[in-house]
């Protein structure tokens, strides 16, 4: 094998750095942010680190250099530890008369403050929901906008806060809601809500979680003007709050004896501590039945998945879809579930 040129030596040195960072990121979901808040910030860039390592892998393969083994090895470790960032398999779609369609969507107040400079976004969201016809709809940053009519759902539960502008979380259902409630997160407008719905002879618990927001403007011009030290400190503080909120949620979840579906905007990735703790032994419906990147957040440079739907093993996951409708800073996702027959 020929010796590396100076250029390739320089490229390989960068390759080593990003490969080591990616390898280190694999332990982050096991480190509580309250103890390792600065390190926890790295998990926001795991998708980026994976893509960069894929680039280096392809670069060395095309160069016919064995150096490709570095990124290849780190990516393989990540694949068996966390699964792939991109699902190449076709999405699952199984028709079953007992299917239940569950949609999750952070609607950003139905564009109340015109972040998207387009009229009628709120009615487009409603039309989209009506067309896709979920049986259960979990919304974050819900606002009872005067133009919003979701009356095609017979049942709903909402938990709103705010003085001038009311907003919060809501769950809409075509099935009867027989119980509902809220898990309050202190010192924030974020919270988790739940409903118990009855389908046939079964009662199903639906959770809607909205963990603390990072409050980061992802536009490049804004990120350039951010003081990096203050930004890291703010993100670290947010991650600590997310851990506390997750602990409150898990204490509540532990008392539930029904089969459950957990929806929400975690404001964190699938490589995070809070994702690992909330998911536990549940099924990530995207990993089970989705394809592609499954992105759920509008970030320009690489795909980010921070909205999730988990289901217990008592469900069959018969479908998953991540939509590209740009009516919010989040994209809607929907899974199709059916209860497994009791043996």
Buried (B, 14 or more C-beta within 10 A) or exposed (E): EEEBEEEBEEBBEEBBEBBEBBBEBBEBBEBBBBEBBEBBBBBBBBBBBBBBBBEBBEBBBEBEBEBBEBBBBBBEEBEEEBEEBEBEEEBBEEEEEBBBBBBBBBBBBBBBEEEBEEEEBBBBBBEBBEEBEBBBBBBBBBBBBEEBEBEEBEBBBBBBBEEEEBBBBBBBBBBEBEEBEBBBBEEBBBBBBBBBBBBEEBBBBBBBBBBBBBEBEBEEEEEEEEEEEEBBBBBBEBBBBBBBBBEBBEEBBEEEEBBBBBBBBBBBBBBBBBBBBBBEEBBBBBBBBBBEBBBBBBBEEBBBBBBBBBBBEBBBBBBBBBBEEEBBBBBBBBBBBBBEEEE
